[in-house]
Amino acid sequence: MQRGLPQQRRIPNVDKIIAVSSAKGGVGKSTIAANLALSFARQGLRSGILDTDIFGPSIPLLFNLSGEPRLSAKNQLLPLSNYGVKTMSMGYLVGEDAPVVWRGLMVMKALQQLLHEVEWGGLDVLVLDLPPGTGDTQLTISQQVKLDGAVVISTPQDIALRDAVKGVNMFQKVTVPVLGMIQNMSVFVCPHCSQRTHIFGSDGVTKKCQEHQITLLGDIPLNAKICDDADRGMPTVVADPDSERAKAFHSVANGIRDTLEF
């Protein structure tokens, strides 16, 4: 008997599921994912974020959370919460400095648990922070979870854009709607003289969006405070919600809400 593709299903009690991807590491994807989840929460939505990076989870640090999750009466993992956002990550299940030295089957088993054995308790939106690449994890998620859309992050630099386009093509191949791209680290504004410098190029993501007929959801500036906020476990949307850099995240979140109408 020929085996078919896995059956896509919704995550129980979650209205909208949005994947945030970059295909390339080191472009600020997790920081953006965290700030988007926090922006949704500040707009009054029941928001959550699921860290699907088994080998390099970032959400515990970004949300200043630690400790092993408790189990519900249904033997489901209970999310850890901070700043009004529910979170789940492999980082809660292994030691902070412990490497995850697993082969593929163990990784997929852990991913299955994160996807289907968490009791979210009712969410308007769940952000999935995907690991870099276009491999097993991304394919498993897109085949098993009914995603409402994907957001792809890139810097304007060509070396990052090449992988970002692969990410766009992957989502299109597995029929996941691409909501748009976000151009991160788009411009550096000197805090002393206010001179604007495009360190990684000026409009690489904009051109790729035009080329592939994809929406440009927004530009996030290269700002040292965004990095500092993330490293101390208080992302920008929480640390300085009225700043220009926080408004950039709010603008992207509003664009996603307008597209998905929620």
Buried (B, 14 or more C-beta within 10 A) or exposed (E): EEEEEEEBEEBEEBBBBBBBBBBBBEBBBBBBBBBBBBBBBBBEBBBBBBBBBBEBBBBBBBBEBEEEBEEEEEEBBBBBBBBBBBBBBBBBBBEEEEEBEEEEEEBBEBBEBBBEBBBBBEBBBBBBBBBBBBEEBBBBBBEBBEBBBBBBBBBBBEEBBEBBBBBBBBBBEBEBEBBBBBBBBBBBBEEEEEEEEBEBBBBBBBBBBEEEEBBBBBBBBBBEBBEEBBEEBBBBBBBBBEBEBBBBBBBBBBBBBEBBEE
